[in-house]
Amino acid sequence: MILVVNKMSRTSQGNTMSQQEIIREDLRKVLAPSYTPEQLNLSFLDAKSYLDSLKQSDPELAEELRKRSGYSEFIEVLNAFVDEKSISSKLTTEIYTSIRRSTHSTSKAKAIVVANSDKHRNITQILVSPGSKRHGDVPYVKISTSDWGKIKVVNSTKSEYITDGNSR
């Protein structure tokens, strides 16, 4: 299991080691006696800082945002988890066929088109959007499936995200 603490830039000290330690100790109290934060592969992230780094034209500022985001550390935790569980040895077929831009002309979103040759895998596409005027400039992830339809994961309040009424 991986436990991700997001929105670290909203904490009093940002995504710093001292702030992470405060949160880690609070989690330790809540998770005991069943788990420890270390057992849950705890990762501290600020996804907004990472997305902002992708849009930043100044390389130094982009690098600062990437460092602040905790993205590299998250990838390390994810890779360690994959190694620990030997997941990579189980992935013998292609996971995705291409990464492309969204078909909407004003969208900045990128889509991963999934090679879905196995009937047990139902995800056909994963679209990551940094936000657009169409949806209230709110970042989201849209997962298209062959059996459930489209599912959006939105990190905002209902009033901030503009929907066409068909979103789940």
VENFEN-V791003 format. One line per field, one symbol per residue. burial: I if it has 9 or more other C-alpha atoms within 8 Angstrom, else O. A space follows every 50 residues. Layout:
# VENFEN-V791003
burial=???
This chain:
# VENFEN-V791003
burial=OIIOIOIIIOIOOIIOOOIIOOOIOOIIOOIOOOIIIOOIIIIIIIIOII IIIOOIOOOOIIIIIIIIIIIOIIOOIIOOIIIOOOIOOOOOOOOIIOIO IIOOOOIIIIIIIIIIOOOOOIIIIIIIIIIIOOIIIIIIIIIIIOOOOI IIOIOOOOOOIIOOOOOO
